[in-house]
Amino acid sequence: MDLQKLKNILEAILLSADKPMDIAHIDAMFEIENERPTKDEIRQVLKLLQDDYQGRGIELKEVASGYRMQVRQDYAAWVGRLWEEKPARYSRALLETLVLIAYRQPITRGEIEEIRGVSVSTQIAKTLLDREWIRVLGHKDVPGKPAMYGTTKEFLDYFNLKNLDDLPPLSDIKDLDKMHPELALGDAEPESEQSAESANTDETADVDNLAHDQSRSFDESESDESPENPDAGAFQEPEKPLQEVSEA
């Protein structure tokens, strides 16, 4: 198959896909053996497509789960006006918690509270778990066996990252408001916080039980993920009608 035809096929596949496509998934689109390109040819054509979209309104982006066609961030404000629904807004407390998990993983809830000086509310933990941005990596070998949290492929995909090495240096994150447009801070969805000393015992139990349930669901399930991300399936929302950013 000549490269131009392969290029057109891959462009059509990526424009139609509702999630990132890795090399294996792209390769599976070719059922006739004598028309199946090599993986090197697929990578070559993907690079050509990336070059073609330089300076355009859309781009071919490689993220943790594969390649996807997307609107360039510079033009997101205009494209966003196509939808009446406003993006979710999150509190500074949630964003700070997410940043700590991303940069300090594996990290326990208690360690997060020690660094921030306030308790991690049940709602913050639930939101991050529901969005599948964090998962339980294991349990720390200390009394109480607290859950250790880390980020997921979904987190990497959402933030346009291929792996954790693509995270900006922590010292560069001076303005949390500008970390990502959809995480703009505001009064919506406020997260109430208490000092660590006065944290509510029931809330602590809720978070620990939530982590325990998530961990148990992983232990009882079989994972098809690669060794680089063995726990990626640990958190799954109940079945429902996508949105859409590994390890330390």
N, C-alpha and C positions, 0 to 999 in steps of 0.2 A: 504494500500500500504506500502510495507516495505521501510525502510529508504534508502537502497542502490539504489533501483529503482528510488525513488523520487530524490535522489541525482544525478543520471545520467540524469534524465529528466530536472532538473533545470540547470545542467551544459550545456546541449544541448541548452536550451532556451536562456541562458545568452550569450553563444558563438555566437548564431545566431542573437541576438537582435542588432539593430543599434542605440539604445539609452538606457539609464538606465531604469531598470524595478523595480517598487516598488512592495510591497507585494500584493496589489490589482490587478495589472496587471498580476503578476505571477499566482495568484489564478484564474484569468479569463481563463487561459490556460487549465484548467481542466473542461471539459464540462460534463462528466459523474459524477453524484452526488456521487455514492458509491466509486469513485476513487479520489474524491476531498480531498486533505489533509487539515488539520486545519492550520490556520495561524501560530500557535505555531510550528507546524511541519515544515512549510516552513522556519521559522526563524532558527530553529534548524539545518536544512540541509544547509542553507546559511552559518551558522557559521562553520559547518564541512567543507564546500568547502573553506572557507577562510583559515582554518587551513591547508587544503591539499596543498594550493598554497604557503604556507610559504617557502621562500628560492628558489622559482621558478622564471622564467623569466616573468611570468604573474601573475596577482593578481585579486581577486574579491574585488572590492572597493565599499563601500557605500558612495554615494554623495547625494546632496540635493534631486535629483529626483528619487533615488532608487539605485539599485545595477547594476554594470557593470563589465564585464571582460575587462582588459586592460593590456598593456605592462607596466612593472615596469619602473619608471622614470630612474633608473640606466642604462637601456638598450635602451633608446629612441634614442640615437645617432646612434646606429647600425641599428635599425629598420627604422629610418628616411631615410636611404640611399636607401630604396626600392622605394621611390618616387623622381622624378626629381624636382618637384615643391618645392621650398624653402618655409619654413614657413614665415609668415608675420613678419616684424620687425617694431617696434613702437618706437616713440621718447620718451625721458625722460619726456617731457612735458605731453604726454598722460598718461604715467604710474603714474606720480605724481598726476595727476587729478583723476585717477581711485583709487589710494590709499586713497586719501582724501575722496572720496565718500564712499568707503568701510568702513573706520574707523570713519567717522564723520556724517554718514547719520542719518536723512535727512539733506541735505545741499544744499544751493542755489548756483547758478553760481557766484553771487556776493561775497558770503562767501569764495568760492574757490579762487577767484581772490584776496581777501583781505589777505588770508593766504600765497598764492604764490607770490603775488606782481606783477603779470602779468595777462593779460586778457586770458580767455579761448577761443581759436580760434573756429570758426565754424566747422572746419574739425575735431577737437578733439571730440566735442560734437556729430557730425554726426557718426564718427567711433564707438564710444562707444554705441550709440543708435542702429546703424546698426548691431553690433555684439550682441545686446540684453544683454549686460553686465550691463546696467543701465536702469532705468525707472523713470517716474515721480510718486512720492508718493503722491503729493498734491501740494498745493500752500500756501506759507507763508502769514499769515494775517498781511501784512504790505502794505504800498502804492506800487502799481504796481503789487501786487500778484505774486512775482517771483516763478517759479517752484522749488520744492524741490526734489532732486534726491536721489535715493538709488540703491542698487544692485539687481540683479535678481537671480532666480534659475540657469539660464544659466551661470552666473558668478561663482556661487558656484560649479556647475558641472565641468566647465572648469578647475578650480583650485583645483579639488579633495577635495572639502570641503563639509561636511555634513550640517553645518550651520555656521553662522558668529562667533560663539564661537570658531570655529576651526582656525580662523585667528591667525597668530603669533602675539605676542605683538608688537606694533608699534616700540618700542625701539629696537627690534631685527632686523628690516629691515634696515640694514646698507648699503647694496649693492643692489640697485634696479636692476642692471644688472643680478643678480642671483635669482631674485624673481621667475622667470619662464623661462625656456629655449626659448619658442616661443616668449617671450617678450624681447629677447636680444636687447639691444640698439645699434643703429648704425645710419648711414647716410640715410638709406632708409626711405621713407615716412617722411621727416622732417616736423615739425609743426612750422610755423612761429609764433612768439609771439611779442606782443607790451606791453609796460608798461601800467598799468591800466589808467593812466592819459591821454594817447594818443590813447586809444582803438578806433577803427573805429566805428562810430555810425551805419553804415549799418550792420556791422558784429554783433553788439549787437542785432539789430533787427532780423537778421537771426536766431540766437540762440534762442531768445525768441519766435519767430514764430514757430521754430522747436519744442520747448518744448510745446507750446500751441497746435499745431497740434497733437502731440503724446498724450497729456492729453485729448483732445477732442475725439480722437479715442477711448480712454478708456471709457470716460463718456457715449459714445453712444453705447457701446458694452456690452454684458452680460458676466460675468466672472463665470467660473466653478471652480475656484481655491478655496482651503480651506481658512478658516479665517486667517490662519497664513501667507498667501501670497495673499491677495485679489487683488492686482494689477498686478499679474504676467503676465497677457496677454496684458498689456498695449502697449508693443512694439513688433510689428511683421513686418518682412521684407516683401516686395511684394513677391508673389508666385514665387519661383524659385527652380531649381533642388536642407549635414549635416556636420557638424563637431561637433565636439562638439563645481566656479566656481563655508532675509528674512528680515530679518528685524532687526533693532537695538533693 
